Amino acid sequence: MTTPQIDRRPLAYAPALAARLESAIDLVVIHCTELPDLATARSFGERVLYPESGSGNCGHFYIDRDGRIEQWVDLDHIAHHVRGYNERSVGIELVNHGRYPHWLSTAQQQMDEPYTELQISSLAGLLIYLCDCLPSLRWLAGHEDLDRELVPATDDPATLVRRKLDPGPLFPWERIRPTTSLLQWPEPA
């Protein structure tokens, strides 16, 4: 098993996140941060949004544009990165502007920043590593595959927009799928 270079940078509240058995993990969810840089993503990740647990929203791994991988939450803890699937999944965030800073504005629904070659290469290596250390992994999905909720646009509440579009139309699924044994998450019925 080849271990990619992973910089461990646990969030302050990471130990307080609910524990889980690694054998329960069968899904990897690919996200984009929809923020300008890794430092801003870290600032958002450190925010406590759930006072009862003292935690916030974050993924397990973050891949910067230069391909550097950081791990903010251990795999044996549940990170809050996708509603309804956190207990069974690993969240991987790729730094990318997405729809930043007006995520839900009707005028900002295009995602036009391509992912870097270094990000895609690091992601492929991380997926191979995760499959080696988590034998129960089976599925690969984008955040947009799992969260299809429509919400009122911030600039026109009469118009509904997708709450989540990441990793978005420029994510190279055709390059990532062949690098892993994971199956593409099935389309909803």
N, C-alpha and C positions, 0 to 999 in steps of 0.2 A: 504494500500500500504506500503510495507516494503522498506525503502530507504537504499541502501547499503552505507557503509562508502565511501565517495568520497572526496578526497582532491582537492579543487579548486586551480589551479595554472595557471591562465590565461596567455597566451602569451602576450607580450607587445603590439603586433599589433592586438590582438583579437578584440578590439572595432572597428577597422577600417574594419574588414571583413563585407561583405554585409549582411544586415539583411534579415530575411525571416520569414514568418508565420510558427509557429510550426505545423499548420494544413496541411502544404504542405509536411511534412516529412512522407514518406511511406516506407522507405528502411533503413536497417542497413547493413553496409558493414564491414566485419571482415578482418583485416589486420594483418600482423606481421611486426615489425619494420625493420627487416633484419639489425639490429645493435646489438652491444654487450651488451648494457645496457641502462637503462632509461636515464641516464645523457647524453649519446651520442645522444639518440633520441631527447632529449630536445634541445641540441646544434643544431641538424639538423632542428628541428621545428622552432627555433628562427631565422633562416637565412631568410633574405628578398630576395625573388626570383622574385617578381613582383613589380618593382619600382612604377608602376602607382597606386597600392593600398597599397604599403608598407608592403605586407604580403608574406608568404611563404607556404610551404606544411606542413600540419599537420592534425591530426585527432581531434575529439572532446574528446575522452577518451583514456587513456593509462593504460594498466594493466601490472604491473611488475610481475616478476617471483614469488614474495612472495604474490601475490594476491592483492596488494595495487592498488587502482584505483585513477588516477588523471584525472581531467577535465581541458583541456587547452583552449577549446572554448565553449561558451554557445550554447545551442541548437538553439536559435533564431538567430544564425549567421552561415553563410556558411563557412565551413572549406574546404580547398583544399586537398582532400585525394584520389579522384578517378575521372579521366577525364570523363566528360559527365554526371555525376550523383550527383555532389556535392549539387546542389540546393535542391534535394529531399531526401538526405541521412544523416545519422549519421555515422561517422567513428570511429571504435573502433580498436585500435592498441594493439597487444599483444607483449611484449618484447620477441624477439627471434632472434637468429643469422641469420636464413634464409640462404642466399647465401653470407653473408658478408665475406670478404670485396670486393670480385671480382664478383659482382652481375651478370654481363653479360658475364663472361668468360665461355667458353665451359667446362672447367674443374671444374667449381664451381656450377653446376646446381642441385646438390643434396641438399635437405633441410632435415637435419637429427637430429635436436634438437627437442625433444618432448616438448610439452607444459606441464607446471606443473599442478598438481591437484588443487593448490590454484588459478592459473590463470583461469582454467576452471570453478571452483566453483564461482569465482568472476564474470566471464563473464555471467554465467547463472543468477546470481542475478541481474546484471546490465540489462540484456535483459528483465527480468520480470519487473523491475522498469521502463524501457523505454516504455514498452507496456502499463503500467498503466498511465504514464503521457503524452504519445503521442498516443491518440486513433486512429490516422490515420495510424499508422505503420501497414504494411501488409507483407513486404518482408524481407528476410534474404539472403545475398549473401557474397561470398568471393571476394576479390579483383580480383583474377584470373578468376572469372566468368564474370566480367565486362570489364576487360582490357586484351584482347587476342592478342594484337599487338606483332608481331615478329620484332626483331631488329637485326642488325649485331652484332655478338659476338665481344667483345673487343679484344680477342686474335686471332680471325680468322674471319675477316669481310665477308668472303664468306659463313659463317655458320650463320643461323638465330636462335636466342634463344627467348624464351618468355620474354617480358619486365617485367611482373609481374607474380609471382607464389604463392603469399601469399593468404591465410594463409598456403598453402602447403599440402603435402600428409599426414603429421602427425597430422593435425588438426582433432579432434574427432567430426566430424559432427554428428555421430550416438549418441553421448552423449548430444550434445547441442540441436539438433532439438526437442527432446521430452520435453525440459524444457520451450519451448516458443510456443506461438500461431502463430508466424510468419511462413509464407510459404517460402519454398526454392525458390529462384529466378529461373524462368524457363530457361531451356537451350536455347541458341540462335537457331533460325531457320536455 
